[in-house]
Amino acid sequence: MAEILLNMVTMPSNYGTSVSLNVSLPNEVLYQMFCDLPLSVLALLARVSHRLNAVAEHILYSSISIRDVLSESSPHPWRTKICCESIIQRSHLVESIRGLHIRWHTDGQSSSAHFDFTFTLQKLAEAVRTLSSLESLELWLGPANHHSQPSIPHVVEQIIRGSHLPQLISCSLGAEWKKGSAIYSSILDNFLGSLPLLQHLKLPDQHAALNVAAGALPVLSSFRGSPIASAYLLPGRPIHYLSLIGEDYDVTQEILARFACTTVPLRFLDLSAMSVRPVILRNIATHLPAIDALKIRLALRHTLHYAMSGIRLLTGLSSVLSLFHQLVHLDLSPTSVGGADAEQELGLCNEWSRACPSLEKITFPSHSEWVIGSGRMWLPLQ
């Protein structure tokens, strides 16, 4: 590939703009050759000639990722604004844009009262409404939802309202929440109901029930959100991967019963975003017997064995793991426990596999991984 490019384009070592183009190559060939180039080089090529610009721009705009850090000296998400204006001006590129990922954060020191999102939100909404070929959308709008006017829709809903994204496969929507922030409405429900191809969904700040139409989201396979939102989304859908956000006391028996109503067995459960007590794990084993991968952050204030310390605190998990009959991978990497060594980890592997014979892989808080080898001997994964 490099030799072909050298035959086509002559560039100084500092990536200047001296170019000799083999005009016999069709644009489709140039596109395939340019796909592997660094974005910085593509940006330079786009300025070389009209023909190279036409090819390079389609690649540059195929997946857009913007991150704005807001502060008192930079109170506007200006990168997002410039990007949206560029999308609106380049209507010929709209069908090439497959991914749009926007993330707004603060510097951690400035008050949100200094920030102004109005014009950028208008441009962002206008840009999203043009992207009918979009396959991946991420909107994390940080402090933009910090207002106390109940008549104003949630800031994410201001963006997605009126958009038509039938090709969307992956979607992540959210903003920071505080008392007085706007909450989601039927705008979100209607938007989700219009996404027939959606497979992956994240709603980290939706802390209420969803009311998506029955039959909508027919191929949704993974969801990340609050227990209450999950309880109203999972039933009747083929979701096999669930990641929960919030507090473990929100994972009630009633909610777990709704989790069990998916059209395929729920197999992967990620509880790394909440501190989990052993009693919750017992309830999960009762309602979700098909779980084969479990990622958890244990609430060690509810210790499993008060007489022990360090990694040996986890020995009390044996009685809980005995309730899981199909568990293959136990991931404890989000749990903070010190004092582990290989001998102790091996001891726990043997102890837990006796309680749960289906176990084949264990990831410890130290992030070391152990797997079952021949003769059912536990071995560290190199």
VOMI-753267 format. One line per field, with one value per residue (C-alpha): residue number from 1; residue in three letters; y negated, x negated, z. Coordinates in Angstrom, 1 decimal, padded with zeros to 4 digits. Layout:
n = c(NUM / ...)
res = c(ALA / ...)
c2 = c(Y / ...)
c1 = c(X / ...)
c3 = c(Z / ...)
% end
This chain:
n = c(1 / 2 / 3 / 4 / 5 / 6 / 7 / 8 / 9 / 10 / 11 / 12 / 13 / 14 / 15 / 16 / 17 / 18 / 19 / 20 / 21 / 22 / 23 / 24 / 25 / 26 / 27 / 28 / 29 / 30 / 31 / 32 / 33 / 34 / 35 / 36 / 37 / 38 / 39 / 40 / 41 / 42 / 43 / 44 / 45 / 46 / 47 / 48 / 49 / 50 / 51 / 52 / 53 / 54 / 55 / 56 / 57 / 58 / 59 / 60 / 61 / 62 / 63 / 64 / 65 / 66 / 67 / 68 / 69 / 70 / 71 / 72 / 73 / 74 / 75 / 76 / 77 / 78 / 79 / 80 / 81 / 82 / 83 / 84 / 85 / 86 / 87 / 88 / 89 / 90 / 91 / 92 / 93 / 94 / 95 / 96 / 97 / 98 / 99 / 100 / 101 / 102 / 103 / 104 / 105 / 106 / 107 / 108 / 109 / 110 / 111 / 112 / 113 / 114 / 115 / 116 / 117 / 118 / 119 / 120 / 121 / 122 / 123 / 124 / 125 / 126 / 127 / 128 / 129 / 130 / 131 / 132 / 133 / 134 / 135 / 136 / 137 / 138 / 139 / 140 / 141 / 142 / 143 / 144 / 145 / 146 / 147 / 148 / 149 / 150 / 151 / 152 / 153 / 154 / 155 / 156 / 157 / 158 / 159 / 160 / 161 / 162 / 163 / 164 / 165 / 166 / 167 / 168 / 169 / 170 / 171 / 172 / 173 / 174 / 175 / 176 / 177 / 178 / 179 / 180 / 181 / 182 / 183 / 184 / 185 / 186 / 187 / 188 / 189 / 190 / 191 / 192 / 193 / 194 / 195 / 196 / 197 / 198 / 199 / 200 / 201 / 202 / 203 / 204 / 205 / 206 / 207 / 208 / 209 / 210 / 211 / 212 / 213 / 214 / 215 / 216 / 217 / 218 / 219 / 220 / 221 / 222 / 223 / 224 / 225 / 226 / 227 / 228 / 229 / 230 / 231 / 232 / 233 / 234 / 235 / 236 / 237 / 238 / 239 / 240 / 241 / 242 / 243 / 244 / 245 / 246 / 247 / 248 / 249 / 250 / 251 / 252 / 253 / 254 / 255 / 256 / 257 / 258 / 259 / 260 / 261 / 262 / 263 / 264 / 265 / 266 / 267 / 268 / 269 / 270 / 271 / 272 / 273 / 274 / 275 / 276 / 277 / 278 / 279 / 280 / 281 / 282 / 283 / 284 / 285 / 286 / 287 / 288 / 289 / 290 / 291 / 292 / 293 / 294 / 295 / 296 / 297 / 298 / 299 / 300 / 301 / 302 / 303 / 304 / 305 / 306 / 307 / 308 / 309 / 310 / 311 / 312 / 313 / 314 / 315 / 316 / 317 / 318 / 319 / 320 / 321 / 322 / 323 / 324 / 325 / 326 / 327 / 328 / 329 / 330 / 331 / 332 / 333 / 334 / 335 / 336 / 337 / 338 / 339 / 340 / 341 / 342 / 343 / 344 / 345 / 346 / 347 / 348 / 349 / 350 / 351 / 352 / 353 / 354 / 355 / 356 / 357 / 358 / 359 / 360 / 361 / 362 / 363 / 364 / 365 / 366 / 367 / 368 / 369 / 370 / 371 / 372 / 373 / 374 / 375 / 376 / 377 / 378 / 379 / 380 / 381 / 382)
res = c(MET / ALA / GLU / ILE / LEU / LEU / ASN / MET / VAL / THR / MET / PRO / SER / ASN / TYR / GLY / THR / SER / VAL / SER / LEU / ASN / VAL / SER / LEU / PRO / ASN / GLU / VAL / LEU / TYR / GLN / MET / PHE / CYS / ASP / LEU / PRO / LEU / SER / VAL / LEU / ALA / LEU / LEU / ALA / ARG / VAL / SER / HIS / ARG / LEU / ASN / ALA / VAL / ALA / GLU / HIS / ILE / LEU / TYR / SER / SER / ILE / SER / ILE / ARG / ASP / VAL / LEU / SER / GLU / SER / SER / PRO / HIS / PRO / TRP / ARG / THR / LYS / ILE / CYS / CYS / GLU / SER / ILE / ILE / GLN / ARG / SER / HIS / LEU / VAL / GLU / SER / ILE / ARG / GLY / LEU / HIS / ILE / ARG / TRP / HIS / THR / ASP / GLY / GLN / SER / SER / SER / ALA / HIS / PHE / ASP / PHE / THR / PHE / THR / LEU / GLN / LYS / LEU / ALA / GLU / ALA / VAL / ARG / THR / LEU / SER / SER / LEU / GLU / SER / LEU / GLU / LEU / TRP / LEU / GLY / PRO / ALA / ASN / HIS / HIS / SER / GLN / PRO / SER / ILE / PRO / HIS / VAL / VAL / GLU / GLN / ILE / ILE / ARG / GLY / SER / HIS / LEU / PRO / GLN / LEU / ILE / SER / CYS / SER / LEU / GLY / ALA / GLU / TRP / LYS / LYS / GLY / SER / ALA / ILE / TYR / SER / SER / ILE / LEU / ASP / ASN / PHE / LEU / GLY / SER / LEU / PRO / LEU / LEU / GLN / HIS / LEU / LYS / LEU / PRO / ASP / GLN / HIS / ALA / ALA / LEU / ASN / VAL / ALA / ALA / GLY / ALA / LEU / PRO / VAL / LEU / SER / SER / PHE / ARG / GLY / SER / PRO / ILE / ALA / SER / ALA / TYR / LEU / LEU / PRO / GLY / ARG / PRO / ILE / HIS / TYR / LEU / SER / LEU / ILE / GLY / GLU / ASP / TYR / ASP / VAL / THR / GLN / GLU / ILE / LEU / ALA / ARG / PHE / ALA / CYS / THR / THR / VAL / PRO / LEU / ARG / PHE / LEU / ASP / LEU / SER / ALA / MET / SER / VAL / ARG / PRO / VAL / ILE / LEU / ARG / ASN / ILE / ALA / THR / HIS / LEU / PRO / ALA / ILE / ASP / ALA / LEU / LYS / ILE / ARG / LEU / ALA / LEU / ARG / HIS / THR / LEU / HIS / TYR / ALA / MET / SER / GLY / ILE / ARG / LEU / LEU / THR / GLY / LEU / SER / SER / VAL / LEU / SER / LEU / PHE / HIS / GLN / LEU / VAL / HIS / LEU / ASP / LEU / SER / PRO / THR / SER / VAL / GLY / GLY / ALA / ASP / ALA / GLU / GLN / GLU / LEU / GLY / LEU / CYS / ASN / GLU / TRP / SER / ARG / ALA / CYS / PRO / SER / LEU / GLU / LYS / ILE / THR / PHE / PRO / SER / HIS / SER / GLU / TRP / VAL / ILE / GLY / SER / GLY / ARG / MET / TRP / LEU / PRO / LEU / GLN)
c2 = c(000.0 / -002.4 / -001.8 / -002.5 / -005.7 / -006.7 / -006.1 / -008.3 / -011.1 / -012.8 / -014.5 / -016.2 / -014.7 / -017.5 / -016.5 / -019.5 / -019.9 / -018.9 / -016.2 / -014.3 / -012.4 / -009.3 / -010.4 / -006.9 / -005.7 / -005.9 / -007.5 / -004.1 / -002.9 / -006.1 / -005.7 / -002.2 / -003.4 / -006.5 / -004.5 / -003.4 / -006.8 / -008.8 / -011.5 / -014.2 / -013.1 / -012.9 / -016.5 / -017.6 / -015.6 / -017.3 / -020.6 / -019.5 / -019.4 / -019.2 / -015.6 / -014.5 / -016.7 / -014.9 / -011.5 / -012.5 / -014.4 / -011.4 / -009.4 / -012.3 / -012.8 / -009.1 / -009.0 / -012.3 / -012.5 / -015.8 / -016.5 / -020.0 / -021.0 / -024.0 / -026.6 / -030.3 / -031.2 / -028.8 / -028.8 / -027.6 / -024.1 / -025.7 / -022.5 / -021.1 / -024.3 / -024.4 / -020.8 / -021.2 / -024.2 / -022.2 / -019.3 / -021.7 / -023.4 / -020.1 / -018.4 / -016.2 / -014.4 / -013.6 / -010.1 / -009.3 / -010.2 / -007.0 / -008.0 / -011.1 / -011.2 / -014.4 / -014.7 / -017.9 / -018.1 / -020.9 / -021.7 / -020.8 / -024.4 / -026.6 / -027.0 / -026.0 / -029.5 / -030.7 / -028.4 / -029.2 / -026.3 / -027.9 / -028.5 / -025.3 / -023.2 / -024.7 / -023.9 / -020.4 / -019.6 / -020.9 / -018.8 / -015.6 / -016.0 / -015.8 / -012.5 / -009.9 / -007.4 / -007.6 / -004.2 / -005.3 / -008.3 / -009.4 / -012.6 / -013.2 / -016.9 / -017.4 / -020.4 / -021.5 / -020.1 / -022.2 / -024.3 / -024.5 / -025.3 / -022.4 / -023.7 / -023.1 / -019.6 / -017.6 / -018.9 / -015.5 / -015.6 / -019.1 / -017.4 / -014.2 / -015.7 / -015.6 / -013.4 / -010.3 / -007.8 / -004.5 / -003.0 / -003.6 / -000.6 / -002.1 / -004.9 / -006.6 / -009.6 / -011.6 / -014.6 / -015.4 / -015.5 / -017.6 / -018.7 / -020.7 / -019.3 / -018.5 / -014.9 / -012.8 / -012.8 / -010.9 / -012.5 / -010.0 / -007.1 / -008.1 / -008.5 / -005.0 / -003.5 / -004.8 / -002.8 / 000.6 / 001.6 / 000.5 / 003.1 / 001.2 / -001.5 / -003.5 / -005.9 / -006.7 / -009.6 / -008.0 / -007.2 / -006.6 / -004.0 / -003.9 / -003.7 / -002.4 / -000.9 / 002.9 / 004.4 / 001.5 / 002.1 / 005.7 / 006.5 / 004.6 / 006.9 / 004.7 / 002.0 / -000.2 / -002.2 / -002.4 / 000.6 / -001.0 / -001.9 / 001.6 / 003.2 / 001.5 / 002.0 / 005.6 / 007.5 / 008.8 / 007.9 / 010.1 / 008.3 / 010.6 / 008.0 / 005.7 / 003.1 / 001.4 / -002.1 / -003.3 / -001.7 / 002.0 / 001.4 / 000.3 / 003.9 / 005.2 / 008.7 / 007.2 / 005.6 / 008.8 / 010.7 / 008.3 / 008.8 / 012.5 / 011.7 / 011.1 / 013.2 / 014.7 / 015.6 / 012.7 / 013.9 / 011.0 / 008.8 / 005.9 / 004.4 / 002.5 / -000.9 / -000.1 / 001.3 / 004.7 / 006.7 / 010.5 / 010.5 / 008.9 / 011.6 / 014.3 / 012.7 / 012.4 / 016.1 / 016.9 / 014.8 / 015.0 / 018.6 / 018.4 / 015.8 / 017.0 / 013.8 / 011.6 / 008.4 / 006.9 / 004.3 / 005.8 / 003.5 / 004.5 / 002.5 / 005.6 / 007.9 / 011.5 / 012.8 / 010.4 / 012.5 / 012.1 / 009.2 / 008.4 / 010.8 / 013.5 / 011.4 / 012.9 / 016.4 / 015.9 / 015.6 / 019.4 / 019.7 / 017.1 / 018.6 / 022.0 / 020.6 / 019.9 / 023.0 / 021.7 / 019.0 / 019.3 / 015.9 / 014.1 / 010.6 / 008.9 / 006.4 / 003.4 / 004.4 / 002.7 / 005.3 / 005.2 / 007.8 / 010.4 / 012.8 / 015.7 / 018.4 / 016.7 / 016.2 / 019.9 / 020.9 / 018.9 / 020.3 / 023.8 / 022.9 / 021.1 / 023.8 / 026.4 / 024.2 / 023.4 / 026.2 / 024.3 / 021.6 / 021.4 / 017.9 / 015.6 / 012.0 / 010.8 / 007.2 / 007.2 / 007.6 / 010.9 / 013.6 / 017.4 / 020.0 / 023.7 / 025.8 / 029.5 / 031.7 / 028.8 / 027.1 / 023.4 / 021.5 / 017.8 / 016.3 / 014.7)
c1 = c(000.0 / -002.8 / -004.5 / -001.3 / -000.9 / -004.4 / -003.8 / -000.7 / -001.6 / -004.9 / -005.2 / -008.1 / -009.0 / -007.1 / -003.9 / -003.8 / -001.5 / -003.6 / -001.5 / -001.8 / 001.5 / 002.0 / 005.3 / 005.9 / 006.9 / 010.7 / 012.0 / 013.1 / 009.5 / 008.2 / 010.8 / 009.6 / 006.0 / 006.7 / 008.7 / 005.6 / 003.9 / 003.6 / 006.3 / 003.6 / 002.3 / 005.9 / 006.5 / 003.4 / 004.4 / 007.9 / 006.2 / 004.0 / 006.6 / 010.3 / 010.1 / 008.2 / 010.4 / 013.5 / 012.1 / 010.4 / 013.4 / 015.7 / 013.3 / 012.6 / 016.3 / 017.3 / 016.9 / 016.8 / 015.7 / 015.7 / 014.8 / 015.4 / 014.0 / 015.9 / 014.5 / 014.9 / 012.4 / 014.1 / 017.8 / 019.1 / 018.6 / 017.0 / 015.5 / 019.0 / 020.4 / 017.7 / 018.2 / 022.0 / 021.7 / 019.3 / 021.8 / 024.6 / 022.5 / 021.3 / 024.7 / 022.9 / 021.1 / 024.2 / 024.6 / 021.0 / 021.3 / 021.8 / 020.7 / 021.3 / 019.8 / 020.2 / 019.0 / 019.1 / 017.2 / 016.3 / 012.9 / 014.2 / 013.8 / 016.2 / 019.9 / 022.3 / 023.9 / 021.0 / 021.8 / 023.9 / 025.2 / 028.1 / 026.6 / 024.6 / 027.6 / 029.5 / 026.7 / 026.3 / 030.1 / 030.0 / 027.0 / 028.4 / 031.6 / 029.6 / 027.8 / 030.3 / 027.4 / 026.0 / 025.2 / 023.6 / 024.7 / 023.3 / 024.5 / 023.1 / 023.9 / 022.4 / 023.9 / 026.1 / 029.2 / 028.6 / 031.7 / 034.9 / 037.4 / 039.8 / 041.3 / 038.0 / 037.4 / 034.4 / 031.4 / 030.9 / 034.6 / 034.0 / 031.4 / 033.2 / 036.7 / 037.7 / 034.7 / 035.1 / 032.2 / 033.5 / 030.0 / 028.9 / 027.3 / 025.6 / 026.9 / 025.8 / 027.7 / 027.3 / 026.2 / 025.3 / 028.2 / 028.9 / 032.0 / 034.2 / 032.8 / 035.3 / 036.3 / 037.1 / 040.5 / 042.4 / 040.0 / 037.3 / 039.8 / 041.0 / 037.4 / 036.4 / 039.5 / 038.3 / 035.1 / 035.8 / 032.1 / 030.8 / 028.7 / 026.9 / 028.4 / 027.1 / 029.2 / 027.1 / 029.3 / 032.8 / 034.0 / 037.7 / 039.7 / 039.5 / 042.7 / 041.4 / 044.1 / 044.4 / 042.7 / 040.3 / 036.5 / 036.9 / 033.1 / 031.9 / 029.2 / 027.5 / 028.6 / 026.9 / 029.0 / 030.8 / 032.7 / 036.1 / 035.4 / 034.1 / 037.2 / 039.5 / 037.2 / 036.1 / 039.4 / 040.2 / 036.8 / 033.7 / 031.4 / 028.6 / 026.2 / 027.2 / 025.2 / 026.8 / 026.2 / 027.3 / 027.7 / 028.1 / 031.1 / 033.0 / 032.5 / 035.7 / 037.2 / 040.0 / 037.4 / 035.4 / 038.6 / 039.0 / 035.4 / 036.2 / 038.9 / 036.5 / 037.0 / 033.5 / 031.7 / 029.9 / 026.3 / 024.0 / 024.6 / 022.3 / 022.7 / 019.4 / 021.2 / 022.8 / 021.6 / 023.3 / 024.1 / 024.1 / 027.9 / 028.4 / 026.3 / 028.5 / 031.6 / 030.0 / 029.1 / 032.7 / 034.3 / 031.6 / 030.2 / 028.8 / 026.1 / 022.7 / 020.7 / 020.9 / 018.9 / 019.3 / 018.0 / 018.6 / 019.7 / 017.1 / 018.7 / 021.0 / 018.0 / 018.4 / 016.4 / 015.6 / 012.7 / 010.7 / 008.9 / 007.5 / 008.4 / 009.5 / 012.6 / 013.8 / 013.8 / 017.4 / 018.5 / 018.6 / 022.1 / 023.3 / 021.6 / 023.1 / 026.4 / 025.2 / 025.3 / 024.2 / 021.6 / 018.5 / 016.7 / 016.6 / 015.0 / 014.2 / 011.8 / 013.9 / 013.7 / 011.1 / 009.3 / 005.6 / 003.1 / 003.5 / 000.8 / 000.9 / 001.2 / 004.2 / 005.9 / 005.3 / 006.8 / 009.9 / 010.1 / 010.2 / 012.7 / 015.1 / 014.9 / 016.0 / 019.0 / 019.7 / 018.4 / 019.3 / 016.6 / 013.9 / 012.4 / 011.9 / 010.7 / 009.5 / 009.4 / 005.7 / 006.8 / 004.9 / 006.9 / 007.1 / 008.5 / 009.3 / 006.7 / 006.3 / 007.3 / 009.4 / 006.3 / 006.4 / 003.7 / 002.8 / 003.5 / 000.3)
c3 = c(000.0 / 000.9 / -002.5 / -004.4 / -002.6 / -003.3 / -007.0 / -006.8 / -004.4 / -003.9 / -000.5 / 001.4 / 004.7 / 006.5 / 004.7 / 002.5 / -000.5 / -003.5 / -005.2 / -008.4 / -009.0 / -011.2 / -012.8 / -014.2 / -010.7 / -010.0 / -006.9 / -005.5 / -005.6 / -004.0 / -001.2 / -000.3 / -000.3 / 001.8 / 004.4 / 006.2 / 006.4 / 009.6 / 010.0 / 010.1 / 006.7 / 005.3 / 006.4 / 004.5 / 001.4 / 001.5 / 000.9 / -002.0 / -004.9 / -005.5 / -006.4 / -003.4 / -001.2 / -002.5 / -001.5 / 001.8 / 003.1 / 002.8 / 005.0 / 007.5 / 008.0 / 008.2 / 012.0 / 014.0 / 017.6 / 019.4 / 023.0 / 024.5 / 027.9 / 029.3 / 031.6 / 032.5 / 029.8 / 027.3 / 028.2 / 024.8 / 023.2 / 020.3 / 018.7 / 018.5 / 017.0 / 014.3 / 013.5 / 013.2 / 011.0 / 008.8 / 008.5 / 007.6 / 004.9 / 003.4 / 002.5 / 000.0 / 002.8 / 004.9 / 003.5 / 004.4 / 008.1 / 010.0 / 013.5 / 015.6 / 019.1 / 021.1 / 024.7 / 026.9 / 030.2 / 032.6 / 034.0 / 037.4 / 038.8 / 036.9 / 037.7 / 035.0 / 035.3 / 033.1 / 030.3 / 027.2 / 025.1 / 023.2 / 019.8 / 019.8 / 020.7 / 017.8 / 015.4 / 016.9 / 016.5 / 012.9 / 012.1 / 013.6 / 011.7 / 008.4 / 009.3 / 008.1 / 007.4 / 011.0 / 012.5 / 015.8 / 017.9 / 021.3 / 023.0 / 026.5 / 027.0 / 030.5 / 032.4 / 029.6 / 031.4 / 034.5 / 034.5 / 036.6 / 033.9 / 033.7 / 030.5 / 028.6 / 027.4 / 028.5 / 026.6 / 024.8 / 023.6 / 022.2 / 019.9 / 018.9 / 018.5 / 014.9 / 013.8 / 011.6 / 012.1 / 010.7 / 010.3 / 013.9 / 015.5 / 018.6 / 020.7 / 023.9 / 025.3 / 028.5 / 030.5 / 034.1 / 036.5 / 039.5 / 041.4 / 039.1 / 035.9 / 033.2 / 032.9 / 029.8 / 028.3 / 025.6 / 023.1 / 024.1 / 024.0 / 020.5 / 019.3 / 020.6 / 019.0 / 015.6 / 015.6 / 014.1 / 013.7 / 017.2 / 018.9 / 021.7 / 023.9 / 026.9 / 028.9 / 032.0 / 033.3 / 032.7 / 036.3 / 035.5 / 033.6 / 029.8 / 027.7 / 024.4 / 022.2 / 022.3 / 019.3 / 019.0 / 019.3 / 018.0 / 017.7 / 020.9 / 022.4 / 025.1 / 027.5 / 030.1 / 032.4 / 035.8 / 037.2 / 036.7 / 033.1 / 032.5 / 034.0 / 031.5 / 028.5 / 028.8 / 028.7 / 025.3 / 023.8 / 022.9 / 025.4 / 026.6 / 028.0 / 030.8 / 032.6 / 035.6 / 037.0 / 040.4 / 043.9 / 044.5 / 046.7 / 043.5 / 042.2 / 043.8 / 043.5 / 041.3 / 039.0 / 038.8 / 037.8 / 034.9 / 033.9 / 033.4 / 030.7 / 027.8 / 024.7 / 025.1 / 028.3 / 030.0 / 030.0 / 030.8 / 033.8 / 034.6 / 038.1 / 038.2 / 038.4 / 041.8 / 045.1 / 045.4 / 048.6 / 048.6 / 049.3 / 045.8 / 044.2 / 045.8 / 044.4 / 041.0 / 041.0 / 041.8 / 039.0 / 036.3 / 036.4 / 032.8 / 033.8 / 032.5 / 032.9 / 036.0 / 036.6 / 040.1 / 042.5 / 045.9 / 048.8 / 051.3 / 054.1 / 054.1 / 054.5 / 053.6 / 056.5 / 059.4 / 060.7 / 057.6 / 055.8 / 052.4 / 049.5 / 052.0 / 052.7 / 049.4 / 050.7 / 051.8 / 048.2 / 048.0 / 049.4 / 046.9 / 043.9 / 044.7 / 043.6 / 040.0 / 038.0 / 034.6 / 035.6 / 033.4 / 034.0 / 037.4 / 037.1 / 040.3 / 038.8 / 039.9 / 043.6 / 045.7 / 047.8 / 048.7 / 049.8 / 047.1 / 046.0 / 043.5 / 046.2 / 047.7 / 044.4 / 043.5 / 046.8 / 046.0 / 042.5 / 043.9 / 046.6 / 044.3 / 041.6 / 044.2 / 045.0 / 041.3 / 039.0 / 035.8 / 036.5 / 033.9 / 034.3 / 037.2 / 037.1 / 040.5 / 041.9 / 041.0 / 037.4 / 037.2 / 035.3 / 036.0 / 033.7 / 033.9 / 032.1 / 031.4 / 034.3 / 035.6 / 037.1 / 037.5 / 035.7 / 035.6 / 032.2 / 030.8)
% end
